[in-house]
């Protein structure tokens, strides 16, 4: 209740220097006293926050009466308001030190996932003889019909391949002939297969720097527009005549701005950028420009966090007309740069980031309430008095460290006391973890970028597959206890666990399954219809099946424990999933039968035990995966090999293996095209004989 009062007072403009602490101290009483005098015309000592004050806030801030969720954004009113939030953040978050207990490479992979997500689909086209393909694959994306950036695009006739590398490769594994690939966008005439040939290259130049070479592509199938993403720019091409592409428009990103991700849906380009706003002059801010205009967010285009957070990043969403490059809608909001995940459904964009509740009040609460039988009364009494001092939270924690360290230095059996305090801290933090570790969720309409709702959920997300919208409900898979905590004078970790929560349209948690995989973390999550699938891991791989048909009462129905883990899950057909991960540091492919949700079964598995088979891009990037349901096969690249696996008769076998590296595969009609930096290799899927080959 005190925390809620503090939040309301801060929103109304009354200063509480320490922020939301949940402690009814001098700062809060002073703010209450000022509020009563300014807003209600009443002289008050600040010790009571009564019904008249509550009624005032309910009238002026409708969210006060909504107990089921916690909004955290409101529209900015001025540059000064944005500047104040940025300044507050830089001062406020110097102490908590909520570090992730994960290796940096995991975070790097997680960030990389944001720009590389695949889900292979197919498009049917009316077939006229052999001049028009009957089917062709699309990029493997999370939501069918919502395209995601990748290095390869395919329209059934041409293959568009963005190659940013210029390494020199041998023609084959045993060849002495070296090939230098073309950087830039290579356009390949792919169908009919007999006409496989190189058409043209866009932006190839040996003198260009790495930042000038296209990295990813999106494709407007209807208007034949190819959109190329560079490190610091965005360029659109008309490829209706693929041999002679024409530049339509281009934008350069402003300094400090980078592309978080993008989507193409319903004839619109959705561009999601992030930047660090300058504190001295945060708005209006120009995010990207072309030769004739600037794309700017005004102060009123921004939303600001209500509660003090580490708002060190501006997230900015734009809807762009692919034909003209005109911006049709735009919005920005301040948030944290940690743990950012983007998920897009046909109706909404969900953007999340980690929110760390400040630990100061928890530290002081622990040392005054949980150690009375260990610490001497005099020390506990000093800590209790310390809570009431008119000091900043940082100063109180500093004084607490001095008190505790001085006490430990003066006793003989300090290791025993230290160990007991550390154990109790872990127990205390584990009980409070859902309050401390949170993920902020912003829900934005894909129609006009209206910020519909905001809210928090406990825990941290792995990647975009941790989110899924179904029948108006948002399902979220989270891990709790992933971070380490600088808890006063102690550094500690807590027991990790995992959960799946169901949120309604207002982002209120209405149901959940908790305490899955204790001491483990999520390695893969996937939602299909009323089912959810989860993989957690530490020493073994629990594969969970969840029944989400009743949003208010989700249930874990089945569990399977097997060696290793899966990092990517993909539904091959109804009740049949493939999991791709590792076992004993080798790539493992598992085939799961989930027809009985109470008893999932690993039907078959393949563990690749050859040299250089410990990593595949599919582990980090679902867009590298290709599924062809007609021939019951799927493709995955490895470091210097390419595999096509068959799951016919619900058995895993190798349909085709090529002993050199290929980055992507597409299918057109009955042919599978393997694409590397230097060549395209085509196989007939009916007999797996090589049909054609092209050096690029």
N, C-alpha and C positions, 0 to 999 in steps of 0.2 A: 504494500500500500504506500509506503514512504517513497519507494522508487517511482511509483506512478505519479505521485504528487510532484516529485522533483522534475520528472520529465515534463509534466504540464507547465510548471513554472518556467522552465527553460524555454519551452515553445512560446510562451507568452512574453519572453524577453527579459525575464528576471534572472539575474546572474547568480549561479551557484558554481563557484570556481572549480570545485572538485568534481562537478558533474553528478551523474546518477550513481549514488553510493548505497542507497537503501538505509542510510544512517540519519536519524533526525537530530542533526547537530546544529552548531551555531550558524553555519552558512545557510542551511535550509530555513531556520527560524527567521533569519534576516530577510531572505527572499519572500517568505510568507508575509512578514510585516510590511514590506514594501508593496506587495501585491494588494493586500487589504486596503492600504491607504490610497494607492493609485487607481485601482479598478473599482473598489466598492465604497471608498470614502470613509473607511472605518479605521480608527486607531486600534492597533492590535499589538500584543507582545510577541506574536509569531509562534506561540506554543500550540495553537489549535488551528487546524484546517477543517472548517465546518461545512455545513450543508449549503450555505450561500455561495461559498467558493466553488463547491462541486457543481452547483447549478449554473454558475457563470461559465465554467469550462464546458459543460455539456451543451450550453447554448452556442458558445463560440467555437468549440472544437468538438464536432460530433463524434469523433473517434474515441473520446474519453469513455463513453457509455458502452462501447463495443468491447466486451471482455474476451471474445474468442480469438482475436488476432491483434497484432501490434504493427500499425503502419509506421514506416520510418522515413518516408520522403514527403516533402512538401515543395511546392513551386517556389523558386527563388524570386525575390522582389527587387534585388539590386546587385550591382557589382560589389558593394560593401558587404552584403550578406554572404556572398560566395567567398570573398576575401577573409571574412571572419571565420568561416568554417575551415578553410585551408590553414589559417594561422592556428586555430584551436587544435587541429589535428597534429601539426608539427610540434606543438608544445606538449600535448596530452599523451602522446604515445611514445615517449622516450623510455619508459620503464618496463611495461608488462613482459616483454620478451617471451611471447608465446611462440616458441619455435616448433617447427614440424619435426617430429621424430622420424624423418624419412631421408634417404640419401638424395642429394641434389639431382642426380640423374633421373630419379622418379618424377620430380617436379618438371624437369626439362621435357621428359616424354609427355607428361600430362599437358604441358603448354603446347607441345607439338601436335597433340591429338586435336586441339581446337581447330587447326587448319587442315586436317587430313582425315576426313570421315567418310567411309564408303558403304553402300548397300546395293548390290547388283540387282537391277530390275530388267525388264525387257519392254520393247515397244513393238506393237504389231503394225504392219503396213500392208495395204492391199498389194498382193503379189501379181505382177504382170510379167509372165515368162521369167527370164533370168536377169532382167535388167533392174528389178526392184527387190530388195531383200524382204523376206517374209518376217524377219525379226532381227533385233539387234540389242545389245546390252547397253545399259546406262551405268553411270558411276554408282558404286555401292554406297547408298546413303541411309541415314537412320529412318527418315520418313519418306515413303514413296511419293514422288511428285515434287519434292522440295530438294532442288539440286544443291550440291556442296562443291566447293573448290577442290580441284585435283589436277594432276599433271597431264591426264589424258581425258579427252572427250571424243565421243563417237556418235555420228548421226546416221549410221547405216551405210553411208557411201564414203565418207572421209573419216580419217583419224587425225585428231589435232593433239599434238604432243609438245608440251613445254619442257624443254631441257635446259637447265641452268648450269650444267656441268660441262667441262671441256677437257676432262681427263683423256689420256690416250690409252686405248684398249687393244689387245690382240684380237684378231678376227675370230679365232676360236681358241679353245683351251690349250691347244697344242701348236697354234700357228705362230710364226715369226712375223707375219704381216700385221702392222699396226694401223689402227683406224682412229682418226680424230673426229668426234661427233660434232654435228652442227648445234651450236647453242641457239636459243631463241625458240620460236614456235614453228615446228615442222608440220606441214599439212601433207597428208598421204592419201592418195587415191586408193581406196581399199576394196571397193566392190564395183563390178564383179571381181572375184579373186584373181582371174586371169589378167586383169588390168592393173594389178598391184604396182604402184609407181610413186615416185616422189614428185609432188606438185610444186611446192614453193616453201620458202622459209621467211618468217617475219622476225625482224630485229636481230638477225645474226650479225655480230661484229666482234672480231677478236680484240678490238680496242676498248670495248665496253667493260665497265667495272661490274662486279658481282651484283651491285644494287640496281643495275639497269637491265638485268636479264629477267624475263618473266618466270615466275615460280609456279603459279597455279592458274587454272582456267575455269570459267563458267561459260555455258553455252545456251543461247536463246534459240531453241530449235525452230520456233515459228518464224522468227525474223532473220534467222541465220546471222546472228551477231555473236562474236566471240569476245569475251571479256577477259583480259589478261591482268593478273595481279603481280606487280613488282614489289620490291622491298619498300619503295617510297613513292610509288605511282600506280595509276589504274588507267588502262587504255582499252577502248572498245573498237572492234573491227567489224566491218561488213564483209562476210565471207560468202555472200550469195554467188559470187564468182570465185571459187576457192583458189583458183590459180592467180587471181589478182585481188588480194584483200585490200580494202580501203579503210583508212583510219576515220572513225566517226567522231570521237571525242576522247579527251584524256584529262586526268587530274593529277596534280602533285600533292602529296601529303605535306602538311606543315611540320616544322621541326618538332621533335618530341612526340609525334603522332605515329602510331602504327596500326596495322590492320589486325583486329582480333579474330574476326571470321567474316564470312559473307554467305548469303543464300540467294538462290534464284527461284521465285515462286510466283505463279499467277501473273506472268509477264512483268514482274517487278524485280529489280535488284535491291537486295537488302544488304547494306554495308554497315558493319559494326566496328567502330574504331575506339581506341583508347589513347589517352594522352595525359600528361602531367601539366595541369594548368599553372601558369605563373601566379604566385600569390599577390604580387604587387598590382597586376592588372588582368584578372582572370576572364573578364568578358567585356564586350563581345570578343569571341575568339574565332579566328579563321582556321579551319581544319584542313581544307585543301583548295587548290586553285587551278584554273586553266589560264590560257593566254588572255582571256577576255573577262573573266569573272572570278569571284571568290565565294566560297561556301562557308558561311559564318553562323555560329550559334549566338543569339543574343542572350542577355541575362535572363530574360523571361522564358527562354527555351530550356533552362536548367531546373532540375529538382535537387534539393538539398536534404541531407539526412537530418532528422529531428533530434535523434540521440547523438551525442558525441561519439564518433567512430574514427577509425584511421582512414579518413576520406582523402587518400592521396592520389586518386585516379579519377579522371573524368571518362565515363563510358558514353559513347555518342552513336546514335542509330540514325541512319538515313535511308529513305526510299528513293531510288533513282530510276528514271525512265531510261531503259536500255537503248532506245533509239536516239534520244537527244542528249542524254547526260544530265537533264534537268532534275533538280531535287524536288520531289513532290511532298515529302514530310520529313521532319527532323525532330529529335529530342536528345537531351543529355542529362546525366545525373552523376553526382559524386558518389564514390564508393571506394572499396579497398581493392588493391591490385592482387591480393592473394586468393588462390583457389577459384579463379574465374571459370565458369562453365556457361556455355550458351546452348540452349535447346530451342528449336523452332518447330512449332506445329502449324497446321493450316490456319489456326485462329490467333495464335499468340507467340510472342518471343519471350522466353524466360532467360534472364541473365542473373547469375548467382555469384556471390563472392563470400569469402570467409569473414565472419564478424566475431571479433574477440571481445567478450565481456571483460571489463577491467578487473584484475584480480585483487586490487587493493582492499576492497571491503571484505572479500572472502578471506584474505590473509589475516586481517584483524579479527574477523569473526572466529576463525579457527583457533587462534592463539588465546582468545578470551573465553572460549566455550568448550574446547575439546581436550584441554591439557591440565585441568584442575587437579587431577590425581598424580601428575608427573612433576609439574613445575611448582616451585614454592609459591605460597600465597602472595608474598611481597612482589614477586615478579609478575604474576597474573594481574595483580592490582595495578601495577605500573602500566601494563598494556591496556587495561580497561580505561585508565585515565588518559592514556595516549590517544585513544579513539576520540575523546571529546576535545582535544586540543584544537585550537584554531590554526591549524597548519595544513599545508597541501598534503594530498595523499602520498605523494612521492617522499615528502619529508617524514611522514609518519612511518612509512616502510623503512626508511633509512634508520630512524631511531629504533625501530623494532629489531632490525638486524644487530645494532649495537647491543641492545639489551640481551638478546638471545645468545650472541657470540660471547659476550662477557660472562654470562651464566655458565655456558658450556666450558669456557676456559678455566673456571674455578672449581670444577668437580673432577673427581678422580676417574669415575667410570663413565666418561662422556660418550664412548662408543655405544654403550647400551642405551643410554637416553636418546642419543641421536638416532639410533636404529628404530626405537619405538616411535619417536616423533615422525620419522620418515614414513613408517608403516601407516600411522594414523592420517598423515597428509594424503597418502594414496587412497585410503578408504574414504576420507572426507571429499576429495576431489571426484572420486568415482560416483559418489552420491549426488554431487552437484554438477556433473559433467554436462547434463542436458541444459543447464542454465548458462554454463560458461562457454562451451563450444557451440557455435551457431553458424548457420549459413543464411545470409540475406538473399531473398528472392524478389526480383522485380518482374512483374507481368505486364507486357506491352502488347497492344493490339497490332496485328499484322496489317490491318486495314488502314489505320491513320496514325500509328505510333502513339496512341493515347496510353498513358500509364494507368492501367486499370486498377492494379492492386500491388501492394508490397507486403512483405512479412518475413518472419524468421522460421527456420526449422532447426532442430538440434543436429549437431554433427557436421561432417565434411563430405563433399561429393568427390567421386573419382573422376568422372568425365561426363560427356553429354548423354551417354546411355544410362546414367543414374537418374535421368528425368524422363517422364513419359506422360503425355496427356491422353486421356481416354474417357469419352462420354462426359466431358466437362470437369473431370477430376484429374489432379496432378499427382502422379505416384513418384516418390523420391526414395532412392536407396542411399544410405549414409553410413559412414563409420564414425564412431565416437571414441575419443581417447587416442587419436593419432598423434597428438602434439605433446611435446614436453613442456613443463611448466617451471618457470622461475618463481617459486612460491616463498616470498620473503627471503630468508637466508638459506633456503633449501632449493635444490633442483630435483625434480621428480617426474615420473611418468605415472599414468593410471592404466588400469586394466581396460583394454579396448573391447568394443563390442560393435555390432552392426544392427541396422534396423531399416525397415521400409515403412514410410509414412504416406498416408493418403490425405491430400488437401482438397478442399472444395474450391468453388470459383472465387471465394474471397481470400484464398490462401490460408484458411483456418485448418489446422490438423484435426481431422474427424476420425481417424483410425490409424492403427499402426501395428506392426509386428516387431518386437524389440528383442534384444539380447541374443541375436544370432551370431554364431562364431565368436564366442568369448576368447579374448587374447589374440584374435586375428583381425585382418582388415579385408575389405572388399577388393577383389582383383577383377571381377567382371559382373556386369548387371545387364539384364535385357527384359523388356516387357513386350508381350504379345497378347493383345485382347485382354481377357480377364485373368491372364496368367502372368506371373513374374518369375524370373530365374536369377539366382544369385550365386556367385562363387566367392568364398572367403578362403584365406590361406595363411598358414604359418608353417606347419609341418606336413599336413595333409590337406586335401582339397574337398571341403564340404560343398556339395552342389545342392542348393535348396530350390524347391518348387513351392510357389506361393499362390494361393487362391485369393484373387482380388475382386471376385464377382460382387461381393458386398463391400462397398467402400468404407463403411463404418465398422466392419468386422473382418479385416483381412486376416488370413491364416496361413501359417507354414504347414503344408500338407505332407511334404516328403523331403527326405534328406539322404544323400548318397556320399559316402566318404571314400575317396580314392587317392592314390599318390599323385603328387604334382599339383598343378593348378591350371585353370583356363583364364586367359586374358581377354578373349573375344568369343562371344556366343552368337550363333546365327541359326535361325530356323530354316532348315532345308525343305521340310514339308510338315504337314500337320503332325504334331507329337514327335517330331524327330529334329533334334538339335545337334550341331557340331560345336565343339569347344576347342579352341586353339590356344595352347599355352606351353608350359614347360614341365618336364620331369627330369630330375638329375641333370639340370642345365642343358637338356636336349629338347628340341621341339617335340611336343606331343599333340596329337589330334585324337579327340575322343568323340564317339558317336553315342548320343544319349536318347533313349526311348522314354518319353514322358507321357505315354498313353494312359498309364496309371499314375495320377499325380501324387498318390500316397506312397508309391514305390518306384522312383526313377531308376533306370538301369543303364549302365554303360555297356552298350551292345558290342562295341569293338573299339580298338585304339591302335594307333601307329605311333611309335617313337622313333624319330629319325636319329640314327646313331652314326652317321657319317661325319667326316670332317667338315667344319664350317656349317653345321646345322643347328647351332644353338640360338639363332635369332632369325626372326622374320619380321618384316615391316608390319605385317598384320597384327602383331602383338601390340603395336602402338597406334596403328592407323588402319581403320576398317576399310578405307577406300582402296587399299592394295588387294583386297579380297574380291574374287569374282565367283558368283554362283550361277551355273547354267542348269535350271531345273529340267529342261527338256531332255538333256543327256545325263542327268543325275551326276554331275561332276562339279568340282570347285577348284579354282586356281589359287595358289599362294606362292609368292616369291621368297627365296632365301638369298643369302649373301652372294653366292656364285652358282646358284641352281634355281630351277623353276620346276614346280610340281603341279600336276593335275591329278587330283584324287577322285575316285569314283565311290559312290555310296549305293550302287545298285544292289538289290536284294538285302539292303540294310547291312552291308559289309563294306569296310574300308579297304580299297585296293589302289595301287598306283596305276592310273590310266596312261599317264605320260610323264616322263622326266627328261629334262634337258640340262646337261652339265655345263651351263653358263648362265650368268645372271640376267634376268628379265624383271623389269620394274612393274609392269602392268600387263593385263590381258583383257581383251574384249572379244565378244562373239558377234558374228554377222552371218545369218542363215545357219549353215551347218559347219561353219569354220571358226576356229579359235585362233586369234592373232596374239602372239606374244611380242611385247614391245620392250626393247632395251635402248640404251643411249645410242647404239650404233646399228641396230638392225631390227627388222620385223620378220618373225617366223610364223608361218601359217600352217595349221594342221586341220585335216578333215576329221571332224569329231565322230564320224561313222566308223572309221577304221584306224584313226590316229596316225595316218601316214602324212609325211610332210608334203604340202601342196604348193607352197611358194616361199620365196625368201627375198628380202630387199635390204640392201645396205642404206643406212640413212646417216 
